[in-house]
Amino acid sequence: MVALADEANKALIDKYNAQSQTVILVRTIKKKEFATDLTPIVQAYKQSNDKAKFEQEMKAKIEEVIK
């Protein structure tokens, strides 16, 4: 978790264009970072409260990213 109000986190927040409740998955391959925004999945869960669907979508996205 990164506090948006903390000035020490400004570079990280700017790098990933983070806003309130942003969820980013970062994968590093050979010193190069690849960021995937998982926020839409989290927001959909907040609205539906469908835990099974949330887990399924998160698992699928993570598996896609780590291939």
PyMOL Python script that loads the backbone (N, CA, C, O; Angstrom):
from pymol import cmd

cmd.read_pdbstr("""\
ATOM      1  N   MET A   1       0.835  -1.161   0.000  1.00  0.00           N
ATOM      2  CA  MET A   1       0.000   0.000   0.000  1.00  0.00           C
ATOM      3  C   MET A   1       0.889   1.236   0.000  1.00  0.00           C
ATOM      4  O   MET A   1       1.893   1.301   0.709  1.00  0.00           O
ATOM      5  N   VAL A   2       0.499   2.213  -0.808  1.00  0.00           N
ATOM      6  CA  VAL A   2       1.257   3.456  -0.923  1.00  0.00           C
ATOM      7  C   VAL A   2       0.332   4.605  -0.538  1.00  0.00           C
ATOM      8  O   VAL A   2      -0.751   4.754  -1.104  1.00  0.00           O
ATOM      9  N   ALA A   3       0.752   5.396   0.405  1.00  0.00           N
ATOM     10  CA  ALA A   3      -0.046   6.550   0.828  1.00  0.00           C
ATOM     11  C   ALA A   3       0.111   7.680  -0.192  1.00  0.00           C
ATOM     12  O   ALA A   3       1.216   8.172  -0.418  1.00  0.00           O
ATOM     13  N   LEU A   4      -0.988   8.080  -0.796  1.00  0.00           N
ATOM     14  CA  LEU A   4      -0.948   9.129  -1.818  1.00  0.00           C
ATOM     15  C   LEU A   4      -0.555  10.480  -1.238  1.00  0.00           C
ATOM     16  O   LEU A   4       0.055  11.296  -1.929  1.00  0.00           O
ATOM     17  N   ALA A   5      -0.891  10.719   0.002  1.00  0.00           N
ATOM     18  CA  ALA A   5      -0.610  12.014   0.632  1.00  0.00           C
ATOM     19  C   ALA A   5       0.844  12.160   1.059  1.00  0.00           C
ATOM     20  O   ALA A   5       1.291  13.269   1.351  1.00  0.00           O
ATOM     21  N   ASP A   6       1.581  11.072   1.100  1.00  0.00           N
ATOM     22  CA  ASP A   6       2.976  11.105   1.538  1.00  0.00           C
ATOM     23  C   ASP A   6       3.866  11.581   0.395  1.00  0.00           C
ATOM     24  O   ASP A   6       3.944  10.935  -0.650  1.00  0.00           O
ATOM     25  N   GLU A   7       4.527  12.696   0.594  1.00  0.00           N
ATOM     26  CA  GLU A   7       5.376  13.300  -0.439  1.00  0.00           C
ATOM     27  C   GLU A   7       6.506  12.363  -0.868  1.00  0.00           C
ATOM     28  O   GLU A   7       6.996  12.465  -1.993  1.00  0.00           O
ATOM     29  N   ALA A   8       6.920  11.459   0.007  1.00  0.00           N
ATOM     30  CA  ALA A   8       7.981  10.505  -0.321  1.00  0.00           C
ATOM     31  C   ALA A   8       7.551   9.539  -1.433  1.00  0.00           C
ATOM     32  O   ALA A   8       8.399   8.921  -2.076  1.00  0.00           O
ATOM     33  N   ASN A   9       6.265   9.410  -1.657  1.00  0.00           N
ATOM     34  CA  ASN A   9       5.740   8.489  -2.670  1.00  0.00           C
ATOM     35  C   ASN A   9       5.425   9.169  -3.995  1.00  0.00           C
ATOM     36  O   ASN A   9       4.916   8.522  -4.911  1.00  0.00           O
ATOM     37  N   LYS A  10       5.715  10.452  -4.114  1.00  0.00           N
ATOM     38  CA  LYS A  10       5.330  11.225  -5.292  1.00  0.00           C
ATOM     39  C   LYS A  10       5.849  10.616  -6.602  1.00  0.00           C
ATOM     40  O   LYS A  10       5.094  10.525  -7.570  1.00  0.00           O
ATOM     41  N   ALA A  11       7.089  10.209  -6.648  1.00  0.00           N
ATOM     42  CA  ALA A  11       7.659   9.645  -7.882  1.00  0.00           C
ATOM     43  C   ALA A  11       6.923   8.363  -8.291  1.00  0.00           C
ATOM     44  O   ALA A  11       6.630   8.163  -9.469  1.00  0.00           O
ATOM     45  N   LEU A  12       6.634   7.518  -7.336  1.00  0.00           N
ATOM     46  CA  LEU A  12       5.921   6.273  -7.607  1.00  0.00           C
ATOM     47  C   LEU A  12       4.495   6.557  -8.076  1.00  0.00           C
ATOM     48  O   LEU A  12       4.010   5.928  -9.017  1.00  0.00           O
ATOM     49  N   ILE A  13       3.839   7.486  -7.430  1.00  0.00           N
ATOM     50  CA  ILE A  13       2.469   7.858  -7.793  1.00  0.00           C
ATOM     51  C   ILE A  13       2.434   8.432  -9.214  1.00  0.00           C
ATOM     52  O   ILE A  13       1.548   8.096 -10.000  1.00  0.00           O
ATOM     53  N   ASP A  14       3.385   9.283  -9.534  1.00  0.00           N
ATOM     54  CA  ASP A  14       3.460   9.864 -10.880  1.00  0.00           C
ATOM     55  C   ASP A  14       3.770   8.798 -11.931  1.00  0.00           C
ATOM     56  O   ASP A  14       3.198   8.802 -13.021  1.00  0.00           O
ATOM     57  N   LYS A  15       4.674   7.896 -11.594  1.00  0.00           N
ATOM     58  CA  LYS A  15       5.095   6.861 -12.537  1.00  0.00           C
ATOM     59  C   LYS A  15       3.920   5.998 -12.995  1.00  0.00           C
ATOM     60  O   LYS A  15       3.809   5.671 -14.177  1.00  0.00           O
ATOM     61  N   TYR A  16       3.046   5.630 -12.058  1.00  0.00           N
ATOM     62  CA  TYR A  16       1.932   4.743 -12.378  1.00  0.00           C
ATOM     63  C   TYR A  16       0.582   5.472 -12.446  1.00  0.00           C
ATOM     64  O   TYR A  16      -0.471   4.841 -12.539  1.00  0.00           O
ATOM     65  N   ASN A  17       0.633   6.802 -12.398  1.00  0.00           N
ATOM     66  CA  ASN A  17      -0.582   7.618 -12.453  1.00  0.00           C
ATOM     67  C   ASN A  17      -1.609   7.118 -11.435  1.00  0.00           C
ATOM     68  O   ASN A  17      -2.794   6.981 -11.738  1.00  0.00           O
ATOM     69  N   ALA A  18      -1.129   6.853 -10.231  1.00  0.00           N
ATOM     70  CA  ALA A  18      -1.966   6.288  -9.183  1.00  0.00           C
ATOM     71  C   ALA A  18      -2.936   7.319  -8.626  1.00  0.00           C
ATOM     72  O   ALA A  18      -2.610   8.494  -8.454  1.00  0.00           O
ATOM     73  N   GLN A  19      -4.123   6.839  -8.355  1.00  0.00           N
ATOM     74  CA  GLN A  19      -5.160   7.635  -7.707  1.00  0.00           C
ATOM     75  C   GLN A  19      -5.702   6.794  -6.566  1.00  0.00           C
ATOM     76  O   GLN A  19      -5.211   5.696  -6.303  1.00  0.00           O
ATOM     77  N   SER A  20      -6.694   7.303  -5.904  1.00  0.00           N
ATOM     78  CA  SER A  20      -7.270   6.572  -4.786  1.00  0.00           C
ATOM     79  C   SER A  20      -7.711   5.175  -5.231  1.00  0.00           C
ATOM     80  O   SER A  20      -8.420   5.025  -6.226  1.00  0.00           O
ATOM     81  N   GLN A  21      -7.292   4.183  -4.501  1.00  0.00           N
ATOM     82  CA  GLN A  21      -7.629   2.784  -4.715  1.00  0.00           C
ATOM     83  C   GLN A  21      -7.176   2.236  -6.071  1.00  0.00           C
ATOM     84  O   GLN A  21      -7.880   1.435  -6.685  1.00  0.00           O
ATOM     85  N   THR A  22      -6.022   2.660  -6.526  1.00  0.00           N
ATOM     86  CA  THR A  22      -5.421   2.118  -7.739  1.00  0.00           C
ATOM     87  C   THR A  22      -4.675   0.828  -7.379  1.00  0.00           C
ATOM     88  O   THR A  22      -3.971   0.769  -6.371  1.00  0.00           O
ATOM     89  N   VAL A  23      -4.840  -0.202  -8.216  1.00  0.00           N
ATOM     90  CA  VAL A  23      -4.154  -1.471  -7.992  1.00  0.00           C
ATOM     91  C   VAL A  23      -3.338  -1.775  -9.243  1.00  0.00           C
ATOM     92  O   VAL A  23      -3.885  -1.965 -10.329  1.00  0.00           O
ATOM     93  N   ILE A  24      -2.019  -1.816  -9.068  1.00  0.00           N
ATOM     94  CA  ILE A  24      -1.092  -2.042 -10.178  1.00  0.00           C
ATOM     95  C   ILE A  24      -0.259  -3.283  -9.874  1.00  0.00           C
ATOM     96  O   ILE A  24       0.267  -3.440  -8.772  1.00  0.00           O
ATOM     97  N   LEU A  25      -0.148  -4.161 -10.871  1.00  0.00           N
ATOM     98  CA  LEU A  25       0.731  -5.326 -10.775  1.00  0.00           C
ATOM     99  C   LEU A  25       1.952  -5.021 -11.633  1.00  0.00           C
ATOM    100  O   LEU A  25       1.834  -4.741 -12.826  1.00  0.00           O
ATOM    101  N   VAL A  26       3.122  -5.079 -11.011  1.00  0.00           N
ATOM    102  CA  VAL A  26       4.356  -4.762 -11.731  1.00  0.00           C
ATOM    103  C   VAL A  26       5.199  -6.023 -11.833  1.00  0.00           C
ATOM    104  O   VAL A  26       5.500  -6.675 -10.833  1.00  0.00           O
ATOM    105  N   ARG A  27       5.571  -6.349 -13.057  1.00  0.00           N
ATOM    106  CA  ARG A  27       6.445  -7.499 -13.309  1.00  0.00           C
ATOM    107  C   ARG A  27       7.741  -6.964 -13.893  1.00  0.00           C
ATOM    108  O   ARG A  27       7.721  -6.128 -14.796  1.00  0.00           O
ATOM    109  N   THR A  28       8.857  -7.440 -13.384  1.00  0.00           N
ATOM    110  CA  THR A  28      10.168  -7.010 -13.856  1.00  0.00           C
ATOM    111  C   THR A  28      10.834  -8.172 -14.576  1.00  0.00           C
ATOM    112  O   THR A  28      10.986  -9.262 -14.025  1.00  0.00           O
ATOM    113  N   ILE A  29      11.229  -7.916 -15.828  1.00  0.00           N
ATOM    114  CA  ILE A  29      11.939  -8.907 -16.630  1.00  0.00           C
ATOM    115  C   ILE A  29      13.198  -8.242 -17.164  1.00  0.00           C
ATOM    116  O   ILE A  29      13.139  -7.243 -17.882  1.00  0.00           O
ATOM    117  N   LYS A  30      14.330  -8.814 -16.798  1.00  0.00           N
ATOM    118  CA  LYS A  30      15.624  -8.276 -17.238  1.00  0.00           C
ATOM    119  C   LYS A  30      15.703  -6.774 -17.013  1.00  0.00           C
ATOM    120  O   LYS A  30      16.048  -6.009 -17.915  1.00  0.00           O
ATOM    121  N   LYS A  31      15.373  -6.365 -15.783  1.00  0.00           N
ATOM    122  CA  LYS A  31      15.452  -4.980 -15.321  1.00  0.00           C
ATOM    123  C   LYS A  31      14.472  -4.033 -16.020  1.00  0.00           C
ATOM    124  O   LYS A  31      14.585  -2.817 -15.870  1.00  0.00           O
ATOM    125  N   LYS A  32      13.511  -4.571 -16.782  1.00  0.00           N
ATOM    126  CA  LYS A  32      12.499  -3.743 -17.421  1.00  0.00           C
ATOM    127  C   LYS A  32      11.162  -4.033 -16.747  1.00  0.00           C
ATOM    128  O   LYS A  32      10.787  -5.191 -16.560  1.00  0.00           O
ATOM    129  N   GLU A  33      10.452  -2.971 -16.385  1.00  0.00           N
ATOM    130  CA  GLU A  33       9.182  -3.127 -15.683  1.00  0.00           C
ATOM    131  C   GLU A  33       8.000  -3.117 -16.644  1.00  0.00           C
ATOM    132  O   GLU A  33       7.956  -2.347 -17.604  1.00  0.00           O
ATOM    133  N   PHE A  34       7.053  -3.987 -16.359  1.00  0.00           N
ATOM    134  CA  PHE A  34       5.798  -4.044 -17.096  1.00  0.00           C
ATOM    135  C   PHE A  34       4.675  -3.888 -16.076  1.00  0.00           C
ATOM    136  O   PHE A  34       4.550  -4.706 -15.164  1.00  0.00           O
ATOM    137  N   ALA A  35       3.867  -2.860 -16.220  1.00  0.00           N
ATOM    138  CA  ALA A  35       2.799  -2.581 -15.263  1.00  0.00           C
ATOM    139  C   ALA A  35       1.444  -2.931 -15.871  1.00  0.00           C
ATOM    140  O   ALA A  35       1.167  -2.630 -17.032  1.00  0.00           O
ATOM    141  N   THR A  36       0.615  -3.569 -15.063  1.00  0.00           N
ATOM    142  CA  THR A  36      -0.742  -3.920 -15.460  1.00  0.00           C
ATOM    143  C   THR A  36      -1.696  -3.332 -14.430  1.00  0.00           C
ATOM    144  O   THR A  36      -1.556  -3.575 -13.232  1.00  0.00           O
ATOM    145  N   ASP A  37      -2.652  -2.567 -14.899  1.00  0.00           N
ATOM    146  CA  ASP A  37      -3.620  -1.925 -14.022  1.00  0.00           C
ATOM    147  C   ASP A  37      -4.763  -2.904 -13.725  1.00  0.00           C
ATOM    148  O   ASP A  37      -5.509  -3.292 -14.624  1.00  0.00           O
ATOM    149  N   LEU A  38      -4.886  -3.288 -12.470  1.00  0.00           N
ATOM    150  CA  LEU A  38      -5.929  -4.210 -12.044  1.00  0.00           C
ATOM    151  C   LEU A  38      -7.116  -3.476 -11.416  1.00  0.00           C
ATOM    152  O   LEU A  38      -8.046  -4.110 -10.918  1.00  0.00           O
ATOM    153  N   THR A  39      -7.083  -2.161 -11.440  1.00  0.00           N
ATOM    154  CA  THR A  39      -8.127  -1.355 -10.813  1.00  0.00           C
ATOM    155  C   THR A  39      -9.529  -1.692 -11.314  1.00  0.00           C
ATOM    156  O   THR A  39     -10.441  -1.784 -10.493  1.00  0.00           O
ATOM    157  N   PRO A  40      -9.752  -1.882 -12.623  1.00  0.00           N
ATOM    158  CA  PRO A  40     -11.116  -2.194 -13.066  1.00  0.00           C
ATOM    159  C   PRO A  40     -11.690  -3.473 -12.438  1.00  0.00           C
ATOM    160  O   PRO A  40     -12.890  -3.550 -12.178  1.00  0.00           O
ATOM    161  N   ILE A  41     -10.852  -4.452 -12.200  1.00  0.00           N
ATOM    162  CA  ILE A  41     -11.312  -5.693 -11.571  1.00  0.00           C
ATOM    163  C   ILE A  41     -11.729  -5.425 -10.127  1.00  0.00           C
ATOM    164  O   ILE A  41     -12.745  -5.938  -9.659  1.00  0.00           O
ATOM    165  N   VAL A  42     -10.941  -4.621  -9.433  1.00  0.00           N
ATOM    166  CA  VAL A  42     -11.246  -4.287  -8.040  1.00  0.00           C
ATOM    167  C   VAL A  42     -12.513  -3.449  -7.959  1.00  0.00           C
ATOM    168  O   VAL A  42     -13.352  -3.675  -7.088  1.00  0.00           O
ATOM    169  N   GLN A  43     -12.656  -2.490  -8.855  1.00  0.00           N
ATOM    170  CA  GLN A  43     -13.858  -1.649  -8.858  1.00  0.00           C
ATOM    171  C   GLN A  43     -15.110  -2.471  -9.151  1.00  0.00           C
ATOM    172  O   GLN A  43     -16.154  -2.248  -8.538  1.00  0.00           O
ATOM    173  N   ALA A  44     -15.014  -3.409 -10.071  1.00  0.00           N
ATOM    174  CA  ALA A  44     -16.157  -4.270 -10.373  1.00  0.00           C
ATOM    175  C   ALA A  44     -16.541  -5.104  -9.152  1.00  0.00           C
ATOM    176  O   ALA A  44     -17.724  -5.327  -8.893  1.00  0.00           O
ATOM    177  N   TYR A  45     -15.547  -5.557  -8.412  1.00  0.00           N
ATOM    178  CA  TYR A  45     -15.818  -6.327  -7.195  1.00  0.00           C
ATOM    179  C   TYR A  45     -16.508  -5.462  -6.143  1.00  0.00           C
ATOM    180  O   TYR A  45     -17.423  -5.919  -5.458  1.00  0.00           O
ATOM    181  N   LYS A  46     -16.066  -4.213  -6.017  1.00  0.00           N
ATOM    182  CA  LYS A  46     -16.686  -3.303  -5.050  1.00  0.00           C
ATOM    183  C   LYS A  46     -18.175  -3.137  -5.341  1.00  0.00           C
ATOM    184  O   LYS A  46     -18.978  -3.000  -4.419  1.00  0.00           O
ATOM    185  N   GLN A  47     -18.539  -3.148  -6.608  1.00  0.00           N
ATOM    186  CA  GLN A  47     -19.936  -2.964  -6.978  1.00  0.00           C
ATOM    187  C   GLN A  47     -20.742  -4.256  -6.854  1.00  0.00           C
ATOM    188  O   GLN A  47     -21.895  -4.227  -6.424  1.00  0.00           O
ATOM    189  N   SER A  48     -20.150  -5.379  -7.225  1.00  0.00           N
ATOM    190  CA  SER A  48     -20.904  -6.639  -7.268  1.00  0.00           C
ATOM    191  C   SER A  48     -20.793  -7.465  -5.986  1.00  0.00           C
ATOM    192  O   SER A  48     -21.703  -8.227  -5.659  1.00  0.00           O
ATOM    193  N   ASN A  49     -19.693  -7.319  -5.268  1.00  0.00           N
ATOM    194  CA  ASN A  49     -19.392  -8.147  -4.097  1.00  0.00           C
ATOM    195  C   ASN A  49     -19.391  -9.639  -4.431  1.00  0.00           C
ATOM    196  O   ASN A  49     -19.651 -10.476  -3.566  1.00  0.00           O
ATOM    197  N   ASP A  50     -19.099  -9.961  -5.677  1.00  0.00           N
ATOM    198  CA  ASP A  50     -19.035 -11.356  -6.126  1.00  0.00           C
ATOM    199  C   ASP A  50     -17.591 -11.840  -5.959  1.00  0.00           C
ATOM    200  O   ASP A  50     -16.756 -11.682  -6.850  1.00  0.00           O
ATOM    201  N   LYS A  51     -17.325 -12.427  -4.805  1.00  0.00           N
ATOM    202  CA  LYS A  51     -15.963 -12.840  -4.468  1.00  0.00           C
ATOM    203  C   LYS A  51     -15.421 -13.880  -5.446  1.00  0.00           C
ATOM    204  O   LYS A  51     -14.255 -13.816  -5.836  1.00  0.00           O
ATOM    205  N   ALA A  52     -16.244 -14.819  -5.834  1.00  0.00           N
ATOM    206  CA  ALA A  52     -15.793 -15.875  -6.748  1.00  0.00           C
ATOM    207  C   ALA A  52     -15.376 -15.290  -8.096  1.00  0.00           C
ATOM    208  O   ALA A  52     -14.345 -15.674  -8.648  1.00  0.00           O
ATOM    209  N   LYS A  53     -16.164 -14.375  -8.620  1.00  0.00           N
ATOM    210  CA  LYS A  53     -15.837 -13.740  -9.897  1.00  0.00           C
ATOM    211  C   LYS A  53     -14.569 -12.904  -9.764  1.00  0.00           C
ATOM    212  O   LYS A  53     -13.711 -12.922 -10.646  1.00  0.00           O
ATOM    213  N   PHE A  54     -14.453 -12.167  -8.653  1.00  0.00           N
ATOM    214  CA  PHE A  54     -13.254 -11.359  -8.400  1.00  0.00           C
ATOM    215  C   PHE A  54     -12.009 -12.235  -8.389  1.00  0.00           C
ATOM    216  O   PHE A  54     -11.023 -11.930  -9.060  1.00  0.00           O
ATOM    217  N   GLU A  55     -12.055 -13.312  -7.633  1.00  0.00           N
ATOM    218  CA  GLU A  55     -10.901 -14.212  -7.545  1.00  0.00           C
ATOM    219  C   GLU A  55     -10.567 -14.814  -8.902  1.00  0.00           C
ATOM    220  O   GLU A  55      -9.396 -14.922  -9.267  1.00  0.00           O
ATOM    221  N   GLN A  56     -11.587 -15.202  -9.645  1.00  0.00           N
ATOM    222  CA  GLN A  56     -11.373 -15.794 -10.967  1.00  0.00           C
ATOM    223  C   GLN A  56     -10.713 -14.788 -11.908  1.00  0.00           C
ATOM    224  O   GLN A  56      -9.761 -15.128 -12.611  1.00  0.00           O
ATOM    225  N   GLU A  57     -11.216 -13.549 -11.922  1.00  0.00           N
ATOM    226  CA  GLU A  57     -10.658 -12.520 -12.814  1.00  0.00           C
ATOM    227  C   GLU A  57      -9.240 -12.136 -12.407  1.00  0.00           C
ATOM    228  O   GLU A  57      -8.374 -11.965 -13.265  1.00  0.00           O
ATOM    229  N   MET A  58      -8.997 -12.001 -11.107  1.00  0.00           N
ATOM    230  CA  MET A  58      -7.646 -11.656 -10.641  1.00  0.00           C
ATOM    231  C   MET A  58      -6.665 -12.780 -10.990  1.00  0.00           C
ATOM    232  O   MET A  58      -5.563 -12.520 -11.473  1.00  0.00           O
ATOM    233  N   LYS A  59      -7.066 -14.009 -10.746  1.00  0.00           N
ATOM    234  CA  LYS A  59      -6.199 -15.152 -11.048  1.00  0.00           C
ATOM    235  C   LYS A  59      -5.883 -15.206 -12.539  1.00  0.00           C
ATOM    236  O   LYS A  59      -4.732 -15.411 -12.922  1.00  0.00           O
ATOM    237  N   ALA A  60      -6.892 -15.023 -13.376  1.00  0.00           N
ATOM    238  CA  ALA A  60      -6.687 -15.062 -14.827  1.00  0.00           C
ATOM    239  C   ALA A  60      -5.748 -13.946 -15.281  1.00  0.00           C
ATOM    240  O   ALA A  60      -4.872 -14.172 -16.115  1.00  0.00           O
ATOM    241  N   LYS A  61      -5.927 -12.755 -14.739  1.00  0.00           N
ATOM    242  CA  LYS A  61      -5.083 -11.619 -15.145  1.00  0.00           C
ATOM    243  C   LYS A  61      -3.648 -11.832 -14.675  1.00  0.00           C
ATOM    244  O   LYS A  61      -2.707 -11.559 -15.420  1.00  0.00           O
ATOM    245  N   ILE A  62      -3.475 -12.312 -13.462  1.00  0.00           N
ATOM    246  CA  ILE A  62      -2.121 -12.560 -12.945  1.00  0.00           C
ATOM    247  C   ILE A  62      -1.437 -13.646 -13.768  1.00  0.00           C
ATOM    248  O   ILE A  62      -0.267 -13.508 -14.126  1.00  0.00           O
ATOM    249  N   GLU A  63      -2.158 -14.722 -14.068  1.00  0.00           N
ATOM    250  CA  GLU A  63      -1.570 -15.785 -14.897  1.00  0.00           C
ATOM    251  C   GLU A  63      -1.192 -15.265 -16.278  1.00  0.00           C
ATOM    252  O   GLU A  63      -0.163 -15.657 -16.829  1.00  0.00           O
ATOM    253  N   GLU A  64      -2.016 -14.386 -16.839  1.00  0.00           N
ATOM    254  CA  GLU A  64      -1.721 -13.788 -18.148  1.00  0.00           C
ATOM    255  C   GLU A  64      -0.437 -12.957 -18.083  1.00  0.00           C
ATOM    256  O   GLU A  64       0.387 -13.003 -18.996  1.00  0.00           O
ATOM    257  N   VAL A  65      -0.280 -12.213 -17.014  1.00  0.00           N
ATOM    258  CA  VAL A  65       0.867 -11.326 -16.870  1.00  0.00           C
ATOM    259  C   VAL A  65       2.160 -12.108 -16.639  1.00  0.00           C
ATOM    260  O   VAL A  65       3.215 -11.700 -17.124  1.00  0.00           O
ATOM    261  N   ILE A  66       2.098 -13.196 -15.925  1.00  0.00           N
ATOM    262  CA  ILE A  66       3.342 -13.916 -15.590  1.00  0.00           C
ATOM    263  C   ILE A  66       3.765 -14.939 -16.644  1.00  0.00           C
ATOM    264  O   ILE A  66       4.780 -15.613 -16.470  1.00  0.00           O
ATOM    265  N   LYS A  67       3.010 -15.065 -17.727  1.00  0.00           N
ATOM    266  CA  LYS A  67       3.391 -15.995 -18.801  1.00  0.00           C
ATOM    267  C   LYS A  67       4.682 -15.575 -19.441  1.00  0.00           C
ATOM    268  O   LYS A  67       5.157 -16.237 -20.363  1.00  0.00           O
TER     269      LYS A  67
END
""", "prot")
cmd.dss("prot")
cmd.show_as("cartoon", "prot")
cmd.util.cbc("prot")
cmd.orient("prot")
